[in-house]
Amino acid sequence: MIAAHADWSTDPRKRWVSIARRGPRGWRAEAPVLAGDPAALAAALIAEGGPAALGLDLPLGVPRGFAEGRMEAGFPEFLRGLAGRPGFFEVAATLDQVSRERPFYPARGVKGMTRAAHAAALGLGESRGLSRRCDRATAERPAGAPVFWTLGANQSGKAAIAAWRDWLAPGLAGGAPYALWPFEGGVHALLARGRAVLAEVYPAEALRHLGLVMPGSKRVQRDRAALGEALLDAMAERRVAPSPALRAMARDGFGADAAGEDRFDSVIGLLGLIGVLDGARPDFVPEDPAIRLWEGWVLGQTAMPRDG
C-alpha cells in the first residue's frame, strides 16, 4: 500500500507531498517533496501497483444549504459537472455578483463586508450556513474556514478553486480513477489496485490525534524543531520508519524558508492518514445523509461540532 498527503496551496511552490509505503514491518516514509502536477502525482501513486490513498488539505464537499435543491446525487457528481464551467470559480468582487453559480467571495478586502452577508447572498441564512459540519469548532480544535470564503489567512476557498477547477473536476469528467471518501464509501472498502482514494485530511486535527502540542507557532522553524523528537516518537508509535532525510528534516524544523510549515503539515497529514489506514483511528463518518452525500468529513475526526 502507498499513502501520501499533499499540503495544498494556490502557489505550486508551497504544495508539498509526503509519501510512505507499507511493507511487512510497517511503513517507510520519505522526506516531503514538491507535489508538482496533481494529476501526475495521483497517476504515479496508482502506477506503483498497490492500493493508494491520497490525503488532501483542502475542502472536499459543500455546505448542506448550498446543496439543497440540486439535481446531482452528491458531491462527486456535482464536482464532475463543474468541468468546463470557469464562471463558477470566478471570485465575486461584490455581493451583488454572488450567486449559487458564482459562490466564491470576496475578490479583495472591502470595508464592512462580513461572512454573514456572504451567507445571506447565497441564501444560507446566518454566517454558520457557509460552513460544513466538519468545518465548525469542536471540543478538540477551533473552527476551520468556510469553503467559499477567499479572504485572509484563515481561508480555504482559494485552495478549493485551484484543486477543483484545475485538477479534480476535469479529472473526474475525463474518467480519472479516483474514489472520493466518504461520498463513495468507507476508506478501506474503497482501497483497490488501479485507483486512488482521495480524502480530506486536516493537519491541525491530525496533530491532536498524534497527541502532539505545538510549542509555539508552526510558522517558526525553532518551534517546529522543538517538536522534532516528539514527532519522531509519534512515527515510531505508528510503525512509520522515517528516511534519514526525513529524520534530519524533523529535527531541523523542516527548513528556514517559508515552505517549512507546508513540509511540516504534509508529514502531519500523512501520519493522520496512516493512523486511519492502520486502524489507530476509526474511519468515522456521522450517520447524516447530508454529510455522507454532500458535505464530506475530515478523515480521522470523531468529535462533533460544538453547535450541533
matplotlib code that plots the C-alpha trace (Angstrom):
import matplotlib.pyplot as plt

x = [0.0, 1.1, -0.1, 0.6, -0.6, -0.4, -0.4, -2.3, -1.8, -2.7, 1.1, 2.7, 5.9, 4.0, 2.4, 4.4, 3.7, 4.9, 4.8, 5.0, 4.9, 3.8, 5.7, 5.7, 7.2, 5.3, 5.7, 8.7, 8.2, 10.2, 11.0, 8.5, 8.9, 7.2, 3.9, 4.1, 1.2, -1.5, -2.9, 0.6, 1.2, -2.0, -1.1, 2.3, 0.8, -1.6, 1.2, 3.1, 0.5, -0.8, -3.8, -3.2, -4.6, -4.0, -4.9, -5.6, -5.6, -8.4, -12.2, -14.0, -17.7, -20.1, -22.4, -25.8, -27.7, -25.9, -26.7, -30.5, -32.5, -29.6, -30.3, -27.0, -26.9, -24.0, -20.7, -18.7, -21.3, -21.5, -17.8, -17.6, -20.2, -18.0, -15.6, -15.8, -17.6, -15.0, -17.6, -18.3, -14.8, -14.6, -14.4, -17.1, -15.9, -19.2, -22.1, -24.5, -22.2, -22.6, -24.9, -25.2, -23.5, -20.7, -20.3, -16.7, -16.2, -14.6, -12.1, -10.5, -11.0, -13.8, -14.7, -17.7, -18.0, -18.9, -19.4, -22.9, -23.6, -21.9, -24.2, -27.2, -26.3, -26.1, -29.4, -27.7, -29.1, -26.6, -22.8, -22.6, -24.6, -21.4, -19.7, -19.9, -20.3, -16.7, -15.6, -17.1, -15.3, -15.2, -14.1, -10.7, -9.9, -11.0, -13.2, -11.8, -12.6, -15.8, -15.5, -16.5, -14.7, -11.5, -10.1, -7.5, -5.0, -7.9, -9.5, -9.7, -11.7, -8.6, -7.3, -10.6, -10.7, -7.2, -7.8, -11.4, -11.1, -7.6, -7.5, -10.4, -13.4, -11.6, -10.1, -13.4, -15.1, -12.4, -12.7, -9.7, -9.6, -10.4, -12.7, -13.8, -14.1, -16.6, -19.1, -18.4, -17.9, -15.5, -11.8, -10.9, -13.7, -12.5, -8.9, -8.1, -5.5, -5.7, -7.3, -6.5, -8.7, -8.9, -9.7, -9.8, -7.2, -6.8, -3.3, -4.5, -6.8, -4.2, -1.7, -4.1, -4.7, -1.0, -1.0, 1.3, 1.1, 2.8, 5.2, 4.6, 3.8, 4.2, 5.3, 8.5, 11.4, 12.6, 9.1, 8.8, 12.3, 11.3, 8.6, 11.0, 11.8, 8.2, 7.2, 9.8, 8.4, 4.9, 6.2, 7.6, 4.2, 2.6, 5.2, 6.5, 10.2, 11.5, 14.1, 17.4, 16.4, 13.0, 14.6, 17.0, 14.3, 12.1, 15.0, 15.8, 12.3, 11.6, 13.8, 14.1, 12.2, 8.5, 7.6, 8.8, 5.3, 4.0, 6.5, 5.6, 1.9, 2.4, 4.1, 1.5, -1.3, 0.5, 0.6, -3.0, -3.9, -1.8, -3.5, -6.8, -5.4, -3.9, -6.9, -5.3, -8.1, -11.6, -12.9, -15.7, -18.4, -21.6, -24.8, -26.1, -27.1, -26.1, -22.6, -22.2, -23.6, -22.6, -20.6, -18.0, -15.9, -12.3, -10.6, -10.0, -12.2, -14.6, -15.5, -18.8, -19.2, -20.0, -23.0, -24.6]
y = [0.0, 3.6, 6.6, 10.3, 13.6, 16.9, 20.2, 22.4, 26.0, 28.2, 28.6, 25.5, 26.3, 25.7, 22.4, 19.7, 16.0, 13.3, 9.7, 6.4, 2.8, -0.1, -3.3, -6.4, -4.4, -1.2, 2.0, 3.7, 7.4, 9.8, 13.4, 15.9, 16.9, 19.4, 17.9, 19.1, 18.4, 16.8, 14.6, 13.3, 12.7, 10.7, 8.7, 7.9, 6.7, 4.4, 3.2, 1.7, -1.1, -1.3, 0.4, 4.1, 6.7, 10.4, 12.9, 16.5, 19.6, 21.2, 21.1, 18.1, 19.0, 21.9, 23.1, 21.3, 24.5, 25.1, 21.5, 21.8, 21.6, 20.4, 17.6, 15.8, 12.7, 14.1, 16.0, 13.7, 14.2, 17.9, 18.2, 16.3, 18.7, 21.7, 20.8, 23.5, 26.0, 28.6, 31.1, 29.1, 29.7, 33.4, 35.1, 37.7, 41.2, 42.5, 40.8, 41.5, 39.2, 36.3, 33.5, 29.7, 29.7, 32.1, 31.4, 32.3, 35.7, 38.2, 39.0, 41.6, 43.2, 45.7, 47.7, 46.3, 43.0, 40.0, 36.3, 36.8, 39.0, 36.4, 33.7, 35.8, 36.4, 32.7, 32.1, 30.2, 32.3, 33.3, 33.0, 29.5, 28.4, 28.8, 26.1, 22.3, 20.4, 19.3, 23.0, 24.0, 24.2, 21.1, 20.5, 19.4, 22.2, 25.7, 26.1, 25.7, 28.1, 28.0, 26.5, 29.6, 32.3, 33.5, 36.3, 36.3, 33.8, 31.6, 30.8, 27.7, 29.0, 29.7, 26.2, 24.7, 26.7, 25.7, 22.0, 21.7, 23.8, 22.7, 19.1, 17.3, 18.5, 17.8, 14.7, 13.2, 14.3, 12.6, 9.3, 9.5, 6.5, 8.5, 7.5, 10.3, 9.5, 9.4, 10.0, 6.7, 4.5, 3.7, 4.2, 0.6, -0.6, 1.9, 0.9, -1.1, -1.5, 0.8, 3.8, 6.5, 7.1, 10.9, 12.1, 15.4, 15.4, 18.4, 18.6, 20.6, 17.7, 15.1, 16.8, 16.3, 12.7, 12.1, 13.6, 16.4, 20.0, 22.7, 24.7, 28.0, 28.6, 26.1, 29.1, 29.3, 26.9, 26.7, 25.8, 23.1, 21.8, 21.8, 19.3, 17.2, 14.4, 14.0, 13.8, 11.1, 9.2, 9.5, 8.0, 5.1, 4.5, 4.4, 2.0, 4.6, 4.5, 7.8, 8.0, 9.6, 12.8, 12.9, 12.3, 15.1, 17.4, 16.8, 17.6, 20.7, 22.0, 21.4, 24.3, 28.0, 29.1, 30.0, 26.5, 24.9, 24.9, 23.3, 20.5, 20.1, 19.9, 17.4, 15.0, 15.5, 14.9, 11.7, 10.4, 11.2, 9.3, 6.3, 6.3, 5.6, 3.1, 1.1, 1.3, 3.5, 6.0, 5.0, 5.5, 7.5, 9.4, 10.7, 9.0, 12.1, 11.8, 15.5, 14.8, 11.5, 12.8, 16.5, 18.0, 15.4, 14.9, 15.1, 11.7, 10.6, 13.2, 11.8, 15.0, 16.6, 20.4, 22.3, 23.9, 20.8]
z = [0.0, -0.6, 1.3, 0.6, 1.9, 0.0, 1.8, -0.7, -1.8, -4.7, -5.1, -6.6, -4.7, -1.4, -2.4, -0.7, -0.5, 1.9, 0.8, 2.7, 1.5, 3.7, 3.9, 6.2, 9.1, 8.8, 6.8, 5.3, 5.0, 2.7, 3.2, 1.7, -2.0, -4.2, -5.3, -8.9, -11.2, -9.0, -11.8, -12.5, -8.8, -8.5, -11.6, -10.2, -6.9, -8.8, -11.2, -8.2, -8.4, -4.8, -3.2, -3.0, -0.6, -1.0, 1.7, 0.8, 3.0, 1.1, 1.2, -0.4, -0.1, 0.1, 2.8, 3.0, 2.5, -0.8, -1.9, -1.2, -4.4, -6.6, -9.1, -8.7, -6.5, -4.4, -4.3, -6.7, -9.4, -8.7, -8.9, -12.2, -13.6, -12.9, -15.6, -18.3, -16.1, -15.4, -14.3, -11.2, -10.0, -10.7, -7.3, -6.8, -6.2, -4.7, -3.0, -5.9, -8.0, -5.6, -6.6, -6.5, -9.8, -8.6, -4.8, -4.1, -2.4, -1.9, -4.6, -2.3, 1.1, 1.2, 4.3, 6.1, 4.4, 6.5, 6.3, 7.4, 4.3, 2.1, 3.6, 3.1, -0.6, -1.1, 0.7, 3.5, 6.4, 9.0, 8.7, 10.0, 7.0, 5.0, 7.0, 6.7, 10.0, 9.8, 9.4, 12.8, 16.1, 18.2, 21.8, 20.3, 17.8, 16.6, 13.5, 10.0, 7.2, 5.1, 1.6, -0.4, 1.6, -0.1, 2.1, 4.9, 6.4, 7.6, 4.3, 2.2, -0.8, -3.0, -2.4, -3.3, -6.5, -7.6, -6.9, -8.1, -11.3, -12.4, -11.4, -9.8, -11.9, -15.3, -14.0, -12.8, -16.0, -18.0, -16.1, -13.8, -11.5, -8.3, -5.4, -3.1, 0.6, 2.3, -0.5, -2.2, 0.8, 3.7, 3.1, 3.5, 1.1, -1.5, -1.5, -4.6, -7.2, -10.1, -8.4, -5.8, -2.8, -2.1, 1.4, 3.2, 6.0, 8.3, 9.7, 12.8, 13.5, 12.9, 15.2, 18.1, 17.1, 17.4, 20.9, 19.9, 21.1, 19.0, 21.3, 19.7, 16.0, 13.2, 11.1, 13.2, 12.4, 16.0, 17.3, 14.7, 15.6, 19.3, 18.4, 16.3, 18.8, 19.9, 16.2, 15.6, 18.7, 17.2, 13.9, 15.9, 17.6, 14.2, 12.9, 10.5, 9.8, 8.5, 5.9, 7.0, 5.1, 6.9, 10.3, 9.8, 8.5, 11.5, 13.9, 11.8, 11.9, 8.2, 7.0, 7.4, 4.3, 4.1, 2.9, 6.1, 7.6, 4.4, 4.6, 8.3, 7.6, 4.8, 7.3, 10.0, 7.5, 6.3, 9.8, 10.3, 7.1, 8.2, 11.5, 9.9, 7.3, 10.1, 12.5, 15.1, 14.4, 13.3, 9.7, 11.3, 9.4, 11.2, 10.2, 8.5, 4.8, 4.1, 5.4, 3.5, 0.2, 0.1, 3.0, 3.5, 6.6, 7.9, 7.9, 11.5, 13.1, 15.7, 17.6, 16.6, 16.3, 19.4, 17.9, 16.5]

ax = plt.figure().add_subplot(projection="3d")
ax.plot(x, y, z, "-o")
ax.set_aspect("equal")
plt.show()
